[in-house]
Amino acid sequence: MTEPPTFDYRLPSLGADMDEGRVLEWRVSPGDTVHRGDIMAVVETEKSDIDIEIWHDGVVESFLVDIGERIDVGTPIVRLRAVGDAPEPTATAGPTPAAGSITPESITSETSPPAGGVTPARAATRGAPAISAPAGADRVPASPLARRVAAERGIDLATVTGTGPGGAVVRADLDRAEHVRPDAGAGRADVAPAAQRSRSVASMRSAIAERMSRSNREIPHYHLARDVDLGRLTGWLEQRNADRPITERLLPVACYVRAVALAAARHRELNGFWVDDHFEPADEVNVAMVISLRRGGLVAPHIASADQRTLEEIMSAITELVGAARTGTLRSSWMTGSTLTLTNLGDTGADLVHGVISPPEVALVGVGRTRPRPWVVGDLVSVRPIATVTLAADHRATDGAIGSRFLAAVADELEQLTNLEASA
């Protein structure tokens, strides 16, 4: 009887600015059967710790890299054996864009998997893989959650006794340590986590700066802007949210995402990738959202098939993505496959943003703060809430005429609520 073939799962690229990473934790053990959507490992990138999903069914045969080993994108990390007579996968370099990679109905601190997958909690119950410190490093062995909580509380992990697999520090150990030693946040603990956070943010900003410098050098950007009257949208949102609790309210950013997605669906020249000196339109509209992290830095997970989702679904997805980004529980499927990017400055004080495109995408949309301005309505001048929407686009793929029509489509959605009310 012929043995089922083996195949290697490679470290995927989890964003345009990722060149390398390192495995912090295995979420499976040799001998485990895994299915599409299962969490395989937790990988550290310059920006965040990310849950890595498997994209094929198989049986884990062996790990090909050590915990903590810094490796390049595309490096084989796990060897799997095909299940039964299943054919050997033809693509093992990581996730591909897929609709439904976000479950918008679930707003929880624990992210939901693609259809047929399992949650991280279920994946962990199949075995208790050891958590160890990176070889040759002074990092204390600890779970990703424990590291995040320790940083937030100012606890030095070196002072905590770990009770997890392989002596790793887990969340319960931190709670116990704080209860026994209420001054655990004093002295050295105040300094070490702060220094670690500072180095982490500096490293992230360095990676972002390098990628954006490359984008500015290689992509012939053109920039357009349009002022948009949000009076009708603001009034509609106020009426709609009047009797809803804060956690169920619809925020303007959900409307921005859907308006951009609907405009991109009609102007496909701005929705896709510049690859090998030509433009490749995308089959779906996957809008990446720039999210600022509390410790500093940015990440840009995406909402898959945003043009096909209702406003409620988009709002749920946004809530889930922001929560995952700020707790370090992003999934790999959210970090790959975006087709254009939206950055929303909200009420930070800036009126507009001159964006820098994230390659291989060809467009980035920015929305500045909403501020009261004199505005002509009919023959009268009145004060209206105005926001400036900007477009940064790749001149190799489009020109100003196409970009202008795209911005006009975005403005029409936000000013006339052409499709927004119907999708609520």
C-alpha positions in Angstrom: 0.0 0.0 0.0 1.4 3.3 -1.0 2.1 5.8 1.8 0.2 9.1 1.5 2.5 11.9 0.2 4.1 14.4 2.5 4.2 18.2 1.9 5.7 21.2 3.7 3.8 24.1 5.0 5.8 27.3 4.6 5.9 30.5 6.6 3.4 32.8 4.9 3.9 36.5 4.3 1.5 38.2 6.7 1.7 41.6 5.1 3.5 43.4 2.4 6.2 44.6 4.9 7.0 41.1 6.4 10.2 39.5 5.3 10.8 37.2 8.3 9.3 36.0 11.5 9.8 33.4 14.2 7.6 30.7 15.7 6.7 31.5 19.4 4.4 28.6 20.1 3.1 25.4 18.4 -0.6 24.9 18.7 -0.5 21.4 17.4 1.7 18.3 18.1 3.2 15.6 15.9 0.5 13.1 15.1 -2.4 15.5 15.2 -4.8 15.6 12.3 -5.4 19.2 11.2 -8.0 20.7 8.9 -8.3 23.9 6.8 -8.6 26.8 9.2 -7.0 25.1 12.3 -4.4 27.2 14.1 -1.0 25.7 13.6 1.3 28.1 15.4 1.8 31.6 16.9 4.3 33.6 14.8 6.0 36.8 15.9 6.3 39.5 13.2 7.6 43.0 13.4 4.1 44.2 14.1 2.3 41.6 16.2 2.0 38.0 17.2 -0.3 36.3 14.7 -2.1 33.0 14.8 -1.0 31.0 11.7 -3.7 28.9 10.0 -3.3 25.7 8.0 -4.8 25.7 4.5 -4.8 21.9 3.8 -6.0 18.8 5.6 -3.2 16.6 6.9 -1.4 14.9 9.7 1.4 16.7 11.4 4.6 14.7 10.9 7.3 16.9 12.2 8.3 20.5 13.0 11.1 21.8 10.7 12.2 24.9 12.7 12.9 25.5 16.3 10.9 27.7 18.6 12.4 31.2 18.5 14.4 30.6 15.3 14.2 33.7 13.0 13.3 32.5 9.5 12.5 34.1 6.2 9.1 34.1 4.6 8.7 30.9 2.5 10.7 28.7 4.8 9.2 25.3 5.4 8.1 25.2 9.1 5.9 22.0 9.3 5.9 18.7 7.4 2.5 17.1 7.0 1.3 13.9 5.6 -1.8 13.9 3.3 -4.9 12.3 4.8 -5.9 9.1 3.2 -6.1 9.4 -0.6 -6.2 13.2 -0.6 -4.0 14.7 -3.3 -0.9 16.5 -2.3 -1.5 20.2 -2.2 0.0 22.2 -5.1 0.4 25.4 -3.1 2.0 25.3 0.4 3.4 28.8 0.7 0.6 30.1 2.9 -2.9 31.5 2.7 -4.5 32.8 -0.4 -7.3 35.4 -0.5 -10.6 33.8 0.4 -14.1 35.0 1.0 -15.4 34.5 4.4 -12.1 34.7 6.2 -13.8 36.8 8.9 -16.9 35.7 10.8 -18.8 39.0 11.1 -21.5 37.5 13.4 -19.0 36.9 16.2 -17.7 39.8 18.3 -15.5 38.1 20.8 -12.0 38.3 22.1 -11.4 34.9 20.6 -11.4 35.1 16.8 -13.5 32.8 14.7 -12.1 30.4 12.1 -13.0 29.9 8.5 -15.7 27.4 7.8 -14.7 24.0 8.8 -12.0 25.3 11.1 -11.6 25.3 14.9 -11.1 28.0 17.4 -7.7 28.4 19.1 -9.2 27.0 22.2 -10.3 23.8 20.5 -7.0 23.5 18.7 -5.2 23.6 22.0 -7.2 20.7 23.4 -5.8 18.3 20.9 -2.5 18.3 22.7 -0.4 20.5 25.0 2.7 21.3 23.0 5.6 22.7 25.0 6.2 26.4 25.0 9.9 27.1 25.2 12.1 30.2 25.0 13.9 31.0 21.8 17.3 29.3 21.5 20.1 31.5 22.6 17.8 34.3 23.8 17.0 35.6 27.2 13.3 35.6 26.7 11.4 33.8 29.5 9.3 31.0 28.3 5.7 32.2 28.3 2.5 32.0 26.4 1.7 35.0 24.1 -1.2 36.0 26.3 1.0 35.9 29.4 3.6 38.1 27.6 0.9 40.7 26.7 -0.6 40.8 30.2 2.8 41.1 31.8 3.7 44.0 29.5 0.4 45.7 30.4 0.8 45.2 34.1 4.5 46.0 34.3 5.4 42.5 35.5 8.9 41.1 34.9 8.4 37.6 33.7 11.7 36.5 35.1 10.3 37.0 38.6 7.3 34.7 37.9 7.3 30.9 38.4 5.7 29.2 35.4 3.4 26.2 35.7 2.6 25.8 32.0 4.0 23.3 29.6 7.8 23.1 29.9 7.7 25.6 32.8 6.2 28.4 30.7 4.5 31.3 32.4 0.8 31.4 31.7 -1.9 33.9 32.6 -2.8 32.2 35.9 0.8 32.5 37.0 0.6 36.3 36.6 -2.6 36.6 38.5 -1.1 34.5 41.3 2.1 36.5 41.3 0.3 39.8 41.6 -1.9 38.5 44.4 1.1 37.2 46.4 3.4 40.2 45.6 1.4 43.3 45.2 4.6 45.3 44.5 5.5 43.1 41.6 5.2 46.1 39.3 7.9 48.1 41.2 11.6 48.3 40.6 13.1 46.3 37.8 9.7 45.3 36.5 8.9 48.9 35.7 12.0 49.2 33.5 12.3 45.9 31.7 8.8 45.7 30.1 8.9 49.4 29.2 12.3 48.9 27.5 11.0 45.8 25.7 8.0 47.7 24.4 10.2 50.6 23.3 12.4 48.2 21.3 9.3 46.5 19.8 7.7 49.8 18.7 11.0 51.0 17.3 11.5 47.8 15.3 7.9 48.0 14.0 8.3 51.6 12.9 11.6 50.8 11.2 9.9 48.0 9.2 7.0 50.3 8.3 9.4 53.1 7.3 11.5 50.8 5.1 8.4 49.5 3.3 6.9 53.0 2.8 10.3 54.3 1.6 10.3 51.5 -1.0 6.7 52.3 -2.0 7.6 56.0 -2.5 10.6 55.1 -4.6 9.0 52.5 -6.8 5.4 53.5 -7.2 4.5 56.7 -9.2 1.8 58.0 -6.8 -0.8 60.5 -7.8 -3.1 62.1 -5.1 -6.7 63.3 -5.4 -9.0 64.7 -2.7 -12.7 65.4 -2.5 -14.7 67.1 0.3 -17.8 65.1 1.3 -20.9 66.4 3.0 -21.7 63.9 5.8 -24.8 65.7 7.1 -27.3 63.2 5.8 -25.1 60.3 7.0 -24.6 61.8 10.4 -28.3 62.4 10.9 -29.2 58.9 9.8 -26.6 57.3 12.1 -27.9 59.4 15.1 -31.5 58.3 14.4 -30.5 54.7 14.0 -28.3 54.5 17.1 -30.6 56.5 19.4 -32.1 53.5 21.2 -29.2 51.2 20.9 -26.6 50.4 23.6 -23.1 51.7 22.9 -21.8 48.2 22.0 -24.4 47.8 19.3 -24.1 51.2 17.6 -23.1 51.6 14.0 -20.0 53.9 13.6 -19.1 56.0 10.6 -16.1 53.9 9.8 -18.4 51.0 8.8 -20.0 53.3 6.3 -16.6 54.3 5.0 -15.6 50.7 4.5 -18.8 49.8 2.6 -18.7 53.0 0.5 -15.1 52.4 -0.5 -15.9 48.7 -1.2 -18.9 49.5 -3.4 -17.0 52.1 -5.3 -14.1 49.7 -5.9 -16.5 47.0 -7.1 -17.6 49.4 -9.8 -14.1 50.7 -10.6 -12.1 47.5 -10.7 -9.0 49.3 -12.0 -8.3 50.4 -8.5 -9.0 47.0 -6.9 -6.1 44.6 -7.4 -2.3 44.3 -7.7 0.6 45.5 -9.7 2.6 42.3 -10.4 5.4 41.7 -12.9 4.9 45.0 -14.6 1.2 44.7 -15.2 -2.1 45.1 -13.3 -4.0 42.1 -12.1 -7.6 42.9 -11.1 -8.8 41.1 -8.0 -11.9 38.8 -8.0 -13.0 40.1 -4.6 -13.0 43.5 -2.8 -11.1 42.9 0.4 -10.7 46.2 2.2 -7.7 46.5 4.6 -8.2 48.7 7.6 -5.3 50.6 9.2 -5.5 50.0 12.9 -3.2 51.9 15.4 -1.9 49.8 18.3 -2.0 51.2 21.8 1.8 50.6 22.3 2.5 52.3 19.0 2.7 51.2 15.4 0.1 50.0 12.9 -1.4 46.8 11.4 -3.7 46.5 8.5 -6.0 43.4 8.6 -8.7 43.2 5.9 -12.4 42.6 5.7 -13.0 40.0 3.0 -15.7 40.6 0.3 -16.7 43.9 2.0 -18.9 44.9 -1.0 -21.1 41.9 -0.3 -21.5 42.5 3.4 -24.2 44.5 5.2 -23.3 47.4 7.4 -24.0 45.3 10.5 -21.7 42.6 9.3 -18.9 45.1 8.5 -19.3 46.8 11.9 -19.0 43.4 13.6 -15.9 42.5 11.6 -14.3 45.9 12.5 -15.0 45.3 16.2 -13.4 41.9 15.9 -10.4 43.1 14.0 -9.7 46.0 16.3 -10.0 43.8 19.4 -7.7 41.1 17.8 -5.1 43.7 16.7 -4.9 45.2 20.2 -4.7 41.9 22.0 -2.3 40.3 19.7 -4.7 37.6 18.4 -4.8 38.4 14.7 -5.2 35.5 12.3 -3.0 34.9 9.3 -6.1 34.9 6.9 -6.8 38.5 7.9 -3.3 39.7 7.1 -3.1 38.4 3.5 -5.3 39.0 0.4 -6.3 42.7 0.9 -7.0 44.4 -2.5 -7.0 48.1 -1.4 -6.5 49.9 1.9 -8.6 52.4 3.9 -7.1 54.6 6.6 -9.5 56.6 8.8 -8.1 59.3 11.0 -11.3 59.8 12.8 -11.2 62.8 15.2 -7.4 62.8 15.7 -7.2 66.4 14.5 -5.9 65.9 10.9 -8.2 67.1 8.1 -6.8 64.9 5.4 -4.2 62.2 4.8 -1.8 61.9 1.9 -1.5 58.1 1.8 1.3 55.9 0.8 0.2 52.8 -1.2 0.9 49.3 0.3 2.3 47.2 -2.6 1.3 45.2 -4.5 -2.0 47.1 -4.1 -2.5 50.1 -6.3 -4.7 52.3 -4.2 -5.2 53.7 -0.7 -8.2 55.7 0.5 -7.9 58.2 3.4 -10.7 59.8 5.4 -9.9 62.9 7.6 -11.8 64.2 10.6 -15.3 65.5 10.2 -15.5 69.2 10.9 -18.2 71.9 10.5 -17.7 74.1 7.4 -19.7 76.5 5.4 -21.3 74.7 2.5 -23.6 75.6 -0.4 -26.8 73.7 -0.4 -29.0 74.8 -3.3 -28.8 78.6 -3.3 -28.1 78.9 0.4 -24.9 78.7 2.5 -25.2 76.6 5.7 -22.8 74.9 8.1 -22.4 71.2 7.4 -20.2 68.4 8.7 -17.6 67.9 6.0 -14.8 65.3 5.7 -12.1 65.2 3.1 -11.7 61.8 1.3 -8.3 61.3 -0.4 -7.0 58.8 -2.9 -3.4 57.7 -3.4 -3.2 55.6 -6.6 -0.6 54.0 -8.8 -0.2 55.9 -12.0 1.0 52.7 -13.8 -2.5 51.2 -13.2 -4.8 54.2 -13.5 -4.9 57.9 -14.1 -6.6 60.9 -12.6 -9.8 60.5 -14.6 -10.4 57.0 -13.2 -9.4 58.1 -9.7 -11.8 61.1 -9.9 -14.7 58.8 -10.9 -13.9 56.5 -8.0 -13.9 59.3 -5.5 -17.2 60.5 -6.9 -18.7 57.1 -6.4 -17.4 57.1 -2.8 -18.9 60.5 -2.2 -22.2 59.5 -3.7 -22.5 56.6 -1.3 -21.8 58.8 1.7 -23.8 61.8 0.7 -26.9 60.2 -0.9 -26.8 56.9 1.1 -27.4 55.2 -2.2 -26.8 51.7 -1.0 -26.0 52.3 2.7 -29.5 52.5 4.1 -30.6 49.4 2.2 -27.6 47.4 3.6 -28.2 48.2 7.3 
